[in-house]
Amino acid sequence: MDQVQTRLLIPALAPFYQRVSDFSYPLIRIAVGGPMLVHGVMKLMNGPAPVIASMERIGIQPAAPMAYIVMFLETVGAACIILGLFTRFFAAALCIETLIIAFVAHWPNGFPANRNGYEMVLTWAIIYFAIALRGGGPWSLDRRLGREL
């Protein structure tokens, strides 16, 4: 594939962009991993009962094992996304989780996020899918270990 050179709005900033461009991808991992980690920690602090009840309410069975999987993905998985460790695996798993949340829990409310719709959850799913395709990137523990899952 041919490399297309982007025209910079301010060409004098080219050296700056070259130095910091590798940092953009870890920022994306932090931007989606951080909020998910907060969701997971809140679930851990409240215990599994509310998560199990939520699963049962929307019809996901078996609710208890699925609740524990969700809590694991939203804590350990989110932390690994932030660090870039086992990035493809956890990004794919979180993509699947967020797609299920979007289509099972939020779909009936329509698109807008301000009406508890699927807008933001579907956006997260797409970003997790993109991360799963790309992997950890240059600033990741996966790269440091020399292996990507």
C-alpha positions in Angstrom: 0.0 0.0 0.0 1.3 3.4 -0.9 2.1 5.8 2.0 0.2 9.0 1.6 1.9 12.0 3.2 -0.5 14.1 5.2 -0.3 17.8 4.6 0.2 19.6 7.9 -1.8 22.7 8.6 1.3 24.2 10.3 4.4 22.6 8.6 6.7 24.0 11.1 5.2 21.6 13.7 6.4 18.5 11.7 9.2 17.7 14.1 6.8 17.9 17.1 4.3 15.6 15.4 7.0 13.1 14.5 8.1 13.0 18.2 4.7 12.6 19.7 2.7 10.6 17.1 3.6 7.2 18.7 1.9 8.5 21.9 -1.5 8.9 20.3 -2.3 5.2 20.3 -1.6 4.7 24.0 -3.9 7.6 24.7 -6.7 5.9 22.8 -6.1 2.7 24.9 -6.3 4.8 28.1 -9.4 6.7 26.8 -11.4 3.5 26.5 -9.6 1.4 29.1 -9.8 4.0 31.9 -13.6 4.5 31.9 -14.1 0.7 31.6 -11.8 0.1 34.5 -13.9 2.6 36.6 -17.1 0.6 35.6 -15.4 -2.6 36.7 -14.1 -1.3 40.0 -17.6 0.1 40.8 -19.0 -3.4 40.1 -16.4 -5.0 42.4 -17.1 -2.5 45.2 -20.8 -3.3 45.0 -20.3 -7.0 44.7 -21.7 -9.4 42.1 -25.3 -9.3 43.3 -26.3 -6.2 41.4 -24.5 -7.3 38.2 -26.3 -10.8 38.4 -29.6 -9.1 38.9 -29.0 -6.8 35.9 -28.1 -9.8 33.8 -31.2 -11.6 34.8 -33.4 -8.6 34.2 -32.2 -8.3 30.6 -32.5 -12.1 30.0 -28.8 -13.1 29.9 -28.4 -16.6 31.3 -26.6 -18.1 33.1 -26.5 -14.8 34.9 -24.0 -15.5 37.7 -21.1 -16.8 35.5 -21.7 -14.1 33.0 -21.6 -11.4 35.7 -18.2 -12.7 36.9 -16.9 -12.7 33.4 -18.1 -9.1 32.9 -16.5 -8.0 36.2 -13.2 -9.7 35.2 -13.2 -8.1 31.7 -14.1 -4.7 33.1 -11.3 -4.7 35.7 -8.4 -7.0 34.6 -9.2 -6.7 30.9 -9.5 -2.9 31.0 -6.2 -2.6 33.0 -4.5 -4.8 30.4 -5.9 -2.6 27.5 -4.4 0.4 29.3 -1.0 -1.3 29.7 -1.1 -2.9 26.3 -0.9 -6.4 27.7 -2.7 -9.3 25.9 -4.3 -6.3 24.1 -5.9 -8.2 21.2 -7.5 -10.8 23.4 -9.0 -8.3 25.9 -10.0 -5.8 23.2 -11.9 -8.6 21.3 -13.6 -9.8 24.5 -14.6 -6.2 25.4 -15.8 -5.6 21.9 -18.1 -8.6 22.2 -19.2 -7.6 25.7 -20.1 -4.0 24.5 -21.9 -5.3 21.4 -24.0 -7.5 23.6 -24.7 -4.6 26.0 -25.6 -2.3 23.0 -28.0 -4.7 21.3 -29.5 -6.4 24.3 -29.7 -3.7 27.0 -29.6 -0.4 25.1 -31.2 -1.2 21.7 -34.8 -0.8 22.8 -34.0 2.8 24.0 -32.9 3.9 20.5 -29.7 5.6 19.5 -29.2 8.7 21.7 -27.0 8.2 24.7 -29.0 10.8 26.7 -32.0 8.4 26.6 -29.9 5.4 27.6 -29.5 4.4 24.0 -26.8 2.4 22.3 -24.8 5.4 20.9 -21.8 5.3 23.3 -21.7 1.6 23.9 -21.6 0.9 20.2 -18.9 3.5 19.8 -16.9 1.7 22.5 -17.4 -1.6 20.7 -16.1 -0.1 17.5 -13.0 1.3 19.2 -12.3 -2.0 21.0 -12.7 -3.8 17.6 -10.1 -1.4 16.1 -7.7 -2.0 19.0 -8.2 -5.8 18.6 -7.2 -5.4 14.9 -4.1 -3.3 15.7 -2.9 -4.8 18.9 -0.9 -3.0 21.6 1.0 -0.7 19.4 4.6 0.6 19.9 4.1 1.7 23.5 2.7 -1.5 25.0 3.8 -4.4 27.2 2.9 -6.7 24.3 5.6 -5.0 22.2 8.0 -5.1 25.1 7.5 -8.8 25.6 8.0 -9.3 21.8 4.7 -11.2 21.6 1.1 -10.4 20.8 -1.8 -12.6 21.6 
